[in-house]
Amino acid sequence: MNKEPEDIDQILPYGELLRGFMEQSFVGKSDLKDVLRNRGVFTHNTEKQDTIPILSSTILSPSEFDYLRECQNSKEDNPKIITQTIEWQSKDTLFDSVPERLNINSVLDLEFSNYKVVGSPTFVPVNGDPDCIRMDFSVEREDMSKNWATNKSTFSGSLELKRMEEEGDIKIVVTHTANETKYVASKVSSSLVKHFKDKGHIDQSKKIEKILFSRFSNSGRIKYLLSLTENSKSIMLDFVDIVDIEFSPDTSNPLPQGIEWMERKIDDLKLNGNALHQTFFFDNKSYYDFLHLYNVDSKFKFNVKGLIGECVISVGFPDYGRTKNDDAEMEVNIRNMSFDISPKGTIKSEIKQILLKEIENEKITNFKYYGCTQDAQNE
C-alpha cells in the first residue's frame, strides 16, 4: 500500500495538492461522497470527476483529511501464494538448520534498485513448531515519478518453510503482494536451499519442485485447475460457480471441428459470466488437448470460525497470460471476499490466510496426480 509522507501530520493540503491526493485509487468515490454528505452537500453524480472539483476548491478540516488518510490504511494488498517443495534428508529441525545470523540484505542485489527491505527480518517458529518456520518482511519502494502522496509504497511478504513428515519433503510457501516481495522471497529461498545443501540437509542433486505451466499436458492442466475449483474437496469451501476463465488455443496442431474458428483468429480468450464450467469448452473433453487454460476464477461459499460468506478465488498461471512463458509458476489469490455479517478488526485478513492455506494443501497433492507427464483419465 502507499506509504504516507513523513511530514503528512504537519500539512493540510488544498488545491492541486489535495486533488492529487484524492485522485489516488485508495480513496474511493464513496469516501469522497461521505465527506460531502457530512457537510450537507449532495451531488447528482458521485463519480470522482464530479466530487473532486468541489472538494479541491475548498479546504478540508483536519478530521476530514484524517478520514481520507484512513481510507488508505484500511485497504490491504491482495496476497498471492506460490508453493514449492524439495526433498529433505536431515533429522535436524528447520529452525536449527537455518543460518544463525541470516542477513537478508546480503543475499539481495538491490544496490541500484528503487526499493529496500525494511529492518532485519528473521525466521521464527510458527506456533512453536521448530519444523515450521516463517519470515515476514516489508519492502519499501520509492517512485519519484508519482505525486507527493504516493511516491512511497510499502508491500508485505513472507517466506514459510514446513517439513512434511509423510512425504519427506519441505514445503516452501512464498506469499507476495508485489513483484518486489516476490523477488525478495525467491532470492532468500534459493539462498536457504543452497545453505541446506552445503550442510547436508538436502542432497546436492535435488532441485526445487515448482508447479509450472510446462509441467502439464494441456488436458492435465485443465483437469488440475478444475480439481482446485469445481471438484475441490475442501471442507471449508463450497463451490458455487466458475465466473472467469482465460485460455488460448494451442496452434501446434490443427484445431478440431467445433473450435476450428479460433485458428489464426484468436490469440487469447477471456470469458466472464456464470456456469462457465458448463460451456462446451469444458463439457467437451475432446477439446482439452487443444487448449492452453491458464486462469480460472471461481466463486465459493465459506464457513470459517463461525464466519460465513462468499469469495472469488483465482487459480492459474498469470505470467503465462502476460508473457506466454512456459515456465510461468502457479499462483493462488483471493480476488474478493464478502461476509454475511461484516467482521471487525483484522479478522478478514486472517480468514483470507486460512482459506489460502486450505487451497495450498490440495494444490500440492493434486499436482502429483495431474502434473508432469501424467494425464489422469479418472473422473
Helices and strands as residue ranges (DSSP letters): G 8-10, H 15-22, H 29-38, H 48-56, H 62-73, E 80-87, H 94-97, G 104-107, E 115-117, E 124-126, E 129-142, E 152-164, E 169-176, H 179-198, E 209-210, G 213-215, H 218-227, E 237-249, G 260-262, E 269-272, G 276-278, H 280-283, G 285-290, E 291-304, E 307-316, H 318-323, E 331-339, H 347-370
